[in-house]
Amino acid sequence: MNTTYEKIPTGEGTVIRQLHAAEAWTMPQIPENIPHGDMPGDKIEIGNSHIQKAAIIFPEVLKALRTMVPKNPYERVVISVCGGSGVGKSEIASILGYLLRQIGIGAYVLSGDNYPHRIPKYNDAERLRIFREGGIRSMAGEGTLTGEHFAMVRKWQEEERDADASLCEQFPWFAGYLSGARDALAGYLGSNAETDFAEVDQILKAFLDGAKDLWLRRMGREESALWYDKVDMSRVQVLLLEWTHGNSDHLQRVNLPILLNSTPQETLAHRRARGRDGKLDSPFTTTVLNIEQEMLHRQAKKAQIIVAKSGELLDYAAYERLMQEEQ
C-alpha cells in the first residue's frame, strides 16, 4: 500500500510544532502484534479491510488534530471509534494508535467495554431479565396474560425462543410481549443503569486536564477478574476510546467521534469470528444488535468522521441516504 500521509517528526518541541513541521510520509506495513485496547482477553484480528479503513481515516485524524490540539493547554485530544459491537473498532483504533506513535504522537487505546456495572455474564443476565420482565408487564397491561398464554411464554423462555418475532404469525397476542420486552431492553442498553459513563467521562476529563497518570479499570469475565492499573499518560497526546457507546450523549469529553457504519448482520458475523460470548445466533442477541444499531443511528449526526462498510468516507447526508437504501 503506497498511501502517502504527512510525517510529524519526533524529538523536541510541542505537538503543535510537530504538526506544523509535517513532511511526506508513506503508510508503513502494519505488524501483526501491535499494541491494542486494554480489555483483558479481547481477541484482535487485524485484516486488510481494517488496514484499508484506517488508511482512509488517518489523514482525516491529522487534519482534525491540527485544529483541536491548540485548543487544549496540554495538547491532548480524545478520539472515539464507535460502531456496532463487531464492526472492527478494536482493530481500527489499534491501527490508528500505531500510526500516531509512528509519527511521534503518543497514543493510548482505551476500551469502553471495561466499564459496565456488571461483568459480561451478569450483564447478559440482566439484559434478559429486563427484556422478559418488560414483556410480561406489557401482557398484563394489555389483558393478555392468561394462564394459558403465560405457560406458553414460559416454555419459549426455557427454549430461549421468546425473542423470536416469527411466533407472532401464529400467536398474534405475543406481539404485546415482544413490544414491551423490546422497549424495556432499549431503555437499558447504553444507559447509565448498564454502564458507568460518569467514570469514563471522569477519566477523559482527567486526561484532557493533563493528568500524568490514570487509574484505569480492567474487567475480565469472572467475578475475580476486576482490577485497576495505574497507566503512565505523560507521553500520551491522543486517547483513543474504542467502544460501541463512544458517541453516546452520556459522554461530554470526546473531541473527535468516528463512526464505523455496519448492519446488525455484519456485526453478528464479526462477533462470531472474534469468538465473543455464546448464543450469537439467538433471536435475543439479534434483538440486542438491532437496538444497538438504532442507537448508533440516532447518535450519528454528532460523528465528525463516518466510514461506510465499503471504506468510503461519508458526510451525514450521504450516511442517511445509505441507511435508507439498506432498510
C-alpha positions in Angstrom: 0.0 0.0 0.0 1.6 3.3 -1.1 -0.8 5.8 0.6 1.1 9.0 1.5 0.4 11.0 4.6 2.4 13.6 6.4 5.0 12.7 8.9 5.1 14.5 12.2 8.8 14.4 13.4 9.7 13.1 16.7 12.1 14.7 19.2 12.0 18.0 21.0 9.1 20.5 20.6 5.4 20.6 21.3 2.8 18.6 19.3 1.7 21.9 17.7 5.2 22.4 16.3 5.3 18.8 15.2 2.0 19.2 13.3 3.3 22.4 11.6 6.6 20.6 10.7 4.9 17.9 8.6 6.7 16.2 5.7 5.8 13.5 3.2 5.5 10.1 4.8 4.4 6.7 3.4 2.0 4.3 5.1 4.0 1.6 6.8 3.4 -2.1 6.9 1.3 -2.9 10.0 2.9 -5.6 12.2 0.7 -8.5 13.4 1.2 -7.9 17.2 0.7 -4.1 17.6 -0.5 -2.8 21.0 -4.3 -2.8 21.2 -7.1 -1.9 23.6 -6.9 -2.6 27.3 -9.8 -5.1 27.6 -8.5 -8.3 29.2 -8.7 -11.3 26.9 -10.0 -9.4 23.9 -9.1 -11.0 20.6 -7.8 -8.7 18.0 -7.5 -10.0 14.4 -6.3 -7.3 12.1 -7.2 -7.9 8.4 -6.8 -6.0 5.2 -10.2 -4.3 5.5 -9.2 -2.8 8.8 -5.9 -1.5 7.5 -7.6 0.0 4.4 -10.2 1.8 6.5 -7.5 3.1 8.9 -5.6 4.3 6.0 -8.6 6.4 4.8 -9.4 7.6 8.3 -5.8 8.6 9.4 -5.4 11.7 7.1 -8.7 13.0 8.5 -7.5 12.5 12.0 -4.3 14.5 11.2 -6.5 17.4 9.8 -8.6 17.3 13.0 -5.5 17.3 15.3 -4.2 20.5 13.7 -7.4 22.2 14.7 -8.0 20.5 18.1 -4.6 20.3 19.6 -4.0 24.0 20.0 -7.3 24.3 21.9 -6.1 22.2 24.8 -3.3 23.6 27.1 -1.8 20.2 27.4 -2.1 19.5 23.6 -4.3 16.5 24.3 -7.3 15.2 22.3 -9.8 12.4 22.9 -10.9 10.4 19.8 -13.6 7.8 20.0 -14.0 5.0 17.5 -17.6 3.7 17.7 -19.9 1.4 15.8 -21.7 -1.9 16.1 -20.2 -4.4 18.6 -18.3 -6.4 16.0 -17.5 -3.8 13.3 -13.8 -3.6 13.9 -13.5 -0.8 16.4 -10.7 -2.5 18.4 -8.7 -3.3 15.3 -9.0 0.1 13.6 -8.4 2.0 16.9 -5.3 -0.1 17.4 -4.0 0.7 13.9 -4.7 4.4 14.4 -2.8 4.3 17.7 0.1 2.6 16.0 0.2 5.1 13.1 0.1 8.1 15.6 3.0 6.6 17.5 5.0 6.1 14.3 4.8 9.8 13.6 5.7 10.9 17.1 2.3 11.4 18.7 1.8 9.4 21.9 -1.4 7.4 21.8 -3.3 5.0 24.1 -6.3 2.8 23.2 -8.9 2.7 26.0 -11.6 0.0 25.8 -15.0 1.2 27.0 -16.0 -2.5 27.5 -14.2 -2.3 30.8 -16.9 0.0 32.3 -20.2 -1.8 32.6 -21.5 -2.1 36.1 -21.6 -5.9 35.8 -19.2 -8.5 34.3 -20.4 -9.8 30.9 -22.3 -12.9 32.1 -24.2 -10.9 34.8 -24.9 -8.1 32.4 -26.2 -10.5 29.8 -28.4 -12.0 32.5 -29.6 -8.5 33.5 -30.4 -7.7 29.9 -32.5 -10.9 29.6 -34.3 -10.2 32.9 -35.3 -6.7 31.8 -36.4 -8.0 28.5 -38.6 -10.7 30.0 -40.0 -8.5 32.8 -40.9 -5.9 30.3 -42.7 -8.4 28.1 -44.8 -9.9 31.0 -45.7 -6.4 32.3 -46.9 -5.5 28.8 -49.1 -8.5 28.6 -50.5 -7.8 32.0 -51.3 -4.2 30.9 -53.0 -5.4 27.7 -55.0 -8.0 29.5 -53.5 -10.9 27.5 -51.7 -12.5 30.5 -53.9 -15.6 30.8 -52.7 -18.8 32.4 -52.5 -20.5 29.0 -50.5 -17.6 27.5 -48.1 -17.4 30.4 -47.5 -21.2 30.2 -46.6 -20.8 26.5 -44.3 -17.8 27.1 -42.6 -19.6 29.9 -41.9 -22.6 27.6 -40.5 -20.3 25.0 -38.3 -18.6 27.6 -37.0 -22.0 28.7 -36.3 -22.8 25.0 -34.7 -19.3 24.5 -37.2 -18.5 21.8 -39.1 -15.7 23.5 -37.4 -13.0 21.3 -38.5 -14.8 18.1 -40.8 -12.4 16.2 -42.0 -15.2 13.9 -44.1 -16.6 16.8 -46.4 -13.7 16.3 -47.6 -15.1 13.0 -49.3 -18.0 14.7 -49.9 -16.2 18.1 -50.8 -12.5 17.5 -51.2 -11.9 21.2 -47.5 -12.5 21.6 -46.8 -9.1 19.8 -47.6 -7.3 23.1 -44.9 -9.3 24.9 -42.3 -8.6 22.3 -43.2 -4.9 22.1 -43.0 -4.4 25.9 -39.9 -6.5 26.2 -38.0 -4.7 23.4 -39.0 -1.3 24.8 -37.7 -2.2 28.3 -34.4 -3.6 26.8 -33.9 -0.4 24.7 -34.2 1.6 27.9 -31.4 -0.3 29.5 -28.9 -0.8 26.7 -26.4 2.1 26.6 -27.8 3.7 29.7 -26.3 4.7 33.0 -28.0 1.7 34.5 -25.9 -0.6 32.4 -22.6 1.4 32.1 -20.7 3.7 34.4 -20.5 6.6 31.9 -19.6 9.0 34.7 -16.4 7.1 35.4 -15.4 7.1 31.7 -16.1 10.8 31.4 -14.1 11.5 34.6 -11.2 9.6 33.0 -11.5 11.6 29.8 -11.6 14.9 31.8 -8.6 14.0 33.8 -6.6 13.1 30.6 -7.6 16.4 29.0 -6.7 18.3 32.1 -3.1 17.0 31.9 -3.1 14.0 34.4 0.3 12.3 34.3 -1.2 9.0 35.4 -4.6 7.4 35.2 -6.1 4.5 37.2 -7.9 2.5 34.5 -10.4 -0.3 35.1 -9.8 -3.8 33.8 -12.8 -6.1 33.6 -12.5 -9.8 32.7 -15.2 -12.4 32.5 -15.2 -13.8 36.0 -16.0 -12.2 39.4 -12.4 -12.0 40.5 -11.2 -10.5 37.2 -11.8 -6.9 38.1 -9.0 -4.5 39.0 -7.3 -1.2 38.2 -3.9 -0.5 36.6 -2.0 2.8 37.0 -1.1 3.9 33.5 1.5 6.5 32.6 0.0 9.2 30.4 2.9 11.6 30.5 3.8 10.9 26.9 0.3 10.4 25.5 -1.3 13.2 23.5 -4.2 11.2 21.9 -6.5 9.0 23.9 -8.4 6.6 21.6 -11.7 5.3 23.1 -12.9 2.3 21.2 -16.5 1.5 22.2 -19.9 0.9 20.9 -21.1 3.8 23.1 -18.2 6.1 22.1 -20.6 8.7 20.6 -23.2 8.5 23.4 -24.9 11.6 24.7 -23.7 10.5 28.2 -20.1 11.4 27.2 -19.2 15.0 27.3 -15.4 14.9 26.7 -15.0 13.3 23.3 -13.3 15.7 20.8 -13.5 13.6 17.7 -16.1 10.9 17.3 -15.5 8.4 14.4 -18.4 6.2 13.4 -17.8 2.9 11.6 -21.0 2.0 9.9 -22.3 -1.5 9.8 -25.5 -3.6 9.7 -26.6 -5.9 12.5 -25.9 -8.9 10.2 -22.3 -7.8 9.6 -21.9 -7.1 13.3 -23.1 -10.6 14.1 -20.7 -12.2 11.6 -17.7 -10.3 13.0 -18.6 -11.2 16.6 -18.7 -14.9 15.6 -15.3 -14.6 14.0 -13.9 -12.9 17.2 -15.3 -15.6 19.5 -17.4 -13.3 21.7 -19.8 -14.7 24.2 -22.0 -17.6 23.1 -25.5 -17.9 21.7 -24.6 -15.5 18.9 -27.4 -16.7 16.6 -30.2 -16.4 19.1 -33.2 -14.1 18.5 -32.3 -12.3 21.7 -28.8 -11.5 20.5 -30.2 -10.3 17.2 -32.6 -8.0 19.1 -29.7 -6.5 21.1 -27.8 -5.9 17.9 -30.8 -4.3 16.2 -31.4 -1.9 19.2 -27.7 -1.0 19.2 -27.9 -0.2 15.5 -30.9 2.1 16.1 -29.0 3.8 18.9 -25.9 4.4 16.8 -28.1 5.8 14.0 -29.7 8.3 16.4 -26.3 9.5 17.5 -24.7 9.5 14.1 -25.3 13.2 13.4 -22.7 14.0 16.1 -19.9 12.0 14.4 -17.3 14.1 12.7 -15.9 11.2 10.6 -18.2 8.5 9.2 -16.9 5.5 7.3 -19.1 3.1 5.3 -18.5 -0.6 5.4 -17.1 -0.3 1.9 -14.4 2.1 3.3 -15.9 5.2 1.8 -15.9 8.4 3.8 -19.4 9.8 4.2 -20.9 13.1 5.2 -24.1 12.9 7.3 -26.4 13.4 4.3 -24.7 10.5 2.4 -24.9 8.3 5.5 -28.6 9.0 5.8 -29.1 8.1 2.2 -27.1 4.9 2.6 -29.1 3.8 5.6 -32.4 4.4 3.9 -31.2 2.3 1.0 -30.4 -0.6 3.3 -33.8 -0.6 5.0 
